[in-house]
Amino acid sequence: MRIAQVAPLYESVPPRLYGGTERVVSYLTEELVRLGHEVTLFASADSRTRAHLEPCAARALRLDSECVDPMVQHVRMLGRVAAQAMQFDVVHFHVDYLHFPLSRALGLRQLTTLHGRLDIPGLRDLYADFADMPVVSISDAQRAPLPHANWRATIHHGLPAQLYRLHTAPGRYLAFIGRISPEKRVDLCIEVAIRAGMELRIAAKVDRADVEYFESRIRPLLGHPLVRWMGEMGDAEKDDFLGQACALLFLIDWPEPFGLAMIEALACGTPVIAFARGSVPEVLRHGETGYIVDNVDEAVNALRGVPRLDRAHCRQEFEQRFSVGRMAEAYLAVYQSLITPRAHRATA
């Protein structure tokens, strides 16, 4: 199958450091290539892939100090996709709704995975206007604000099995990994750690939009002796960071569409303590791969049960439910469903 993957340009594919969507695009692209498909990746020039790379920006835009308006490069990328689109059996977009008018006008065989939150004003009307655009959710919970969108499947993210290894012995610290923003509630993670008397190690990035929040609300908390700031972290460091933790704290205060950090932790055998928001109940099995809690008190209490959880079982859950192979096969099934109706019309 000839497949185009169209990635955001904010990060390289895969990202050098933090980056959820671009990381998933990389895993999917490389697995499709491994399975023998002909894949073209539209991404920044500093991306690394075994697919054919169509470079659409000189470097990841987040790390490009000369980039003022990222839409410039994204619109140029869509122009390049349009020029080549008929060469592909399917074009798989990861840039939200940006391409909808173009895809409709050209009649593309295309699919969009929605990676972000959908409870944003205006989206309901937009997806009503473009009800013909086939979309994939990354969790069932993500769909809630847009129940009438043209959903084709829910496909949970997957990771390569060799990316992380099982760490059978739990460490003595708690981990937080991701980005610093109000909805990620690293402040509550700090509170839980201090109340439990355990060290919290924070591996996170700070986006420009969140610098003021970080400086005013989070930095003052970093001086506590139980809190250790690690900064932004890439894949090479995550295995030890997550694998040697006692548990990952995922105390989100928003409808998280998926939460890649949860399955990264499970791949290492590390249980997760998380608030019951968004996709969390779909990803975790309460009392088996972690604890789903409703408040700080319950999170502190849940830490007492973590030593009883089987880290090998956490790894098994990852292998059975969140492998890149399972993710790729699910996408291939959707691709085929998009191609087959057109083939039927051609022979009718």
N, C-alpha and C positions, 0 to 999 in steps of 0.2 A: 504494500500500500504506500502511496506517495502522500506524505503528511507534512504540513507546515505547522510549526509551533511559533506563536507570536508572543513574545515576552515583554513585560514592562522594561523600560530602559533605565530605571532608577538604580538598579544593581546589575552587576554582571551575572551571567548564568554559568556556574553557580556563583553566589555572592562571595566576595573575599571575606566578609565578616557576617553581620546580621542580614537577614533577608529571607522571608518565608516563601512568598510566591515564586521568586526566581529559583529558590532551592528546589521546590517541587517541580517546576518546569524542567530543571536540569535532570532530576531523577527520572522523570517520565521520558524525556527525550533520549537519554542514554539507554533506557530499557527498551524503548521501541527500536532503536538501532540494533541493540543486541538480539532482538527477536527477528531481525532481518528486514525491517521496513526502511524505506528511503525517506529520511527525515531532513527537512530544512529548518533551521532555527534562525528566526529573526530576533536579534538581540544586540547588545553593545559589543563593540569590537574586542573588548578584553574578556569576553566569555571563552570558556573552554569546553569543547564538545567533540564527539566523534561524528556528529551529524554535519551536514553542510551548513556553515555559518554565513548568514547574510548580515554583515555588520551595519547597524543603523545609527550608531553613535560612536564616537572615538573611544569613549570610556563610560563607565557607569556614571549616570548623571548626579547621583548623590555625592560622589567623590570628585566631581568636576567643578572646580571653583569658578570656571568661566560660564557655567550654565545658569542663566537667569530665568528663562521660561522653558520648562521641560516639555511643554506641549509642542514646541517647534519640532523637536526631534521625533516625537511620537506621530505627529501628522506626516512628516516625511517618511517615517517607517510604513505607515498605512498606504502611502503612495507606492512604495516598493512592493508591498504585499499585493496591492491591486494589479500592478503590472505583471505579476507572476502567478496570480491566483489560479488561473485555469490550468496550470501545470499540475495541480495537486488534486488528489481524490477528496481531501478534506483539509480545511484550514482551521486550526484550533487556536482560538484567541484567549489570552490571559490578561487583557487590558480593559476589563469591565465592558461598558457599553459604547466605548469610544468609536468602534467600527460599525455600529448598527446601521446608520444610513448608507454607508458604503457597501456593506454586505447585502443589504436589501436591493440596492440599485444594480449591483452586479449579479445578483442571484447566486451568491456563493454557496457551495456546500461547506458549511462552517458550524462551529460549536464554540460556545464561550463557557469557560469555568469561572464562576464568580467566587473570588477569594476573600472579599471583604464583607463588612456588615451591610445589611440591606434595610435597616430601619432609619433611613435618611429621608427627610422631606423631599418630595418630588419624584422619588424612584417609582412609586406606585403608578403614577401617571405615565412615566417614561416606559415602563414595561408593559403597560396597557397599549401604548402607541406602537410598541414593537413586539407584539404578542407572537409574531411569527419567528422570532429569533430563538433557536434552541439553546437552552442553558443547562448547566450542571451545577448542582450545589455540592459543597464539601462536607455538609452535615444536614440532617433533616431539620435541625433546629434553625439553621440559617434561613430556611425557606419561609419561616413564619410571617414576616412582614409582606411577602409577595406570593401568596398562595396560588395566584392565578397566572404566574409567569409560565412560560413554555418549558417546564422542567422535563428533562429527558432521563435524569438519573441523579442519585446521590452517590458520590464516589469519595470515600474517605482517603486522605493522603496516605502515601506509603513511602517507606525508606528502603534503600538497599540493605540487605541482611548483613553485609560485611562492614557497613559504615561504623557500627558500634558493636562492642562485645559485652557479653554478660560479665558483670562484676558480682561475684557471689557473696562477698563480705561487705556489709553496709558500713559506711563511714560514720563520722561523728558530727558532721555538719549538715545544715539544710542548704538547698540551692534555690536560687531564683535566676532564670535566664529569659532574655527577651529584650524589651525596650522599656524605657522609663516614660510612663504617661499616667494620667489620673486613673484611667480605667484598668490598668494592670495592677494597681494597689500594692506596690512594693512596700509602702508604708505599713500596710497590715501584715505583710510578711515579716517585716522587722519587729513589729509588736509581738507576733507569735513566737519568733525566735527568742526574744528577750524574756518573755514570760515563761518559756520552756527551758531557759538557761542553755540554749544551744547556739553555736555559731551559725550565722547566715552569710553565705558567700553570694554576691550579686554580680552576675555577668550580664551586662546590659549596654545598649546604645542609647544615646540621647539625641533625638531628632531636633532640628532647629526649632520646630514649633513647640517643643517641650522643654527648652532650655530654662525659661523662667520658672516653670513648675519645678524642675529639678533643683535649681539654685535656691528657691524659696522654701520648698516643702521637703525635699529629700536629702539634699546635702547636709542640712543640720543634723540629720539622724545618723549619718555615716560615722560620726565620731565615737559611737558606742563601742566598747571593746569587743562585743559579740558580732559586730557588723564588719564585713570585709568587702570592700569594693574591688572588683576584678576588671571592670571595663568591658568593652566590646570584645566578643570572642568568636573565633572561626571554628570550622568543623574539626580541625586537627586537635584543638584543645578540649572539645566538648566531651569526648569519650571519658577521659579521666575526671573532668569536672562533674559530670552527671553520674558517672558510674561509681565514684567514690563518695557520693553524698548518701546520707541516710534517707532523705526524701526530697522530692521537688515540691516547692510551694507554688500553687497556681491559684491564687486567691483573687480571681478576676471580678471586676465590677461592671461587666458589660456582656452583651450576648456574643461571646467569642464564636466566630464561625467554625473554627476547628481547634487550633492550639497545637501546632507542630511540636512544641516543647514537651507535651505530654507523651507522645509516642517516642520521641528521642530518649526520654527518661526510661520508658518501659523497655526499649531496645537494650539499655544498659542494665536492666534488672532493677531499676530504682523505682519504688512506689511513688505515687503522686497524691498530695492532699490538695483538694480543689473545691472551690465554691460551685454550687449547682447552678451554673449559668451557661447559656448557650449550648455548645456541643458536649460539655463535660460528661453528662450522663450517657452519651453515646459512646464515648471513648473509654471511660473508666468503668471497672466493675467494682462496686463498693464492697470493701472487705476482702477483695482478692488482689487487685492491682493498685489499691490505694483506698482513700476514704473521701467520700463526697460529703461536704459539710456546709452549714448555712451561716456560720459566724465564727468570730475569732475564738470564742470559748470552745467551740466544737473542734476547731483546728488544733488548738493546744491539747485537748484531750485525745484527739486522734493520734498524736505523736506517740502516745503510750502503746498503741497497737501496732505501730510500724514494724518493730522487731519480729512480730509474729507472722508477717506476710512473707510469702515465698518468692524470693527474687527470681528464681528460675521460672516460676509460673508467670511472672511479669514478662520475661523475655519470650516465653511461649505464646503469650497473648499477642505480643508484637508480631511474631513470625506468622501466626495464623490469620491475623486480622489487618495488619498494617504493613505488609511487604510491598515493595515496588512492583513485583510481579503481579500481585493481585490488583493493584491500581491500574497498571498498564492493560491488563486483560479486560478490565471493566471499561476503560476508555475505548479500546478496540471494538468492543461490542456496540458502543454508542456510535462510533464512526461508521460501522457497517450498517447500522439502522438508518443512518443518514444517506448512505450511498445506495442502498437497495431500492428504496421507493423510486429514485430517479432512473435506475436501471429498468424497473418495471415499466415506467412511462415510455422509455425509449423503445421498448419492444412491443408496446401495446398497439 
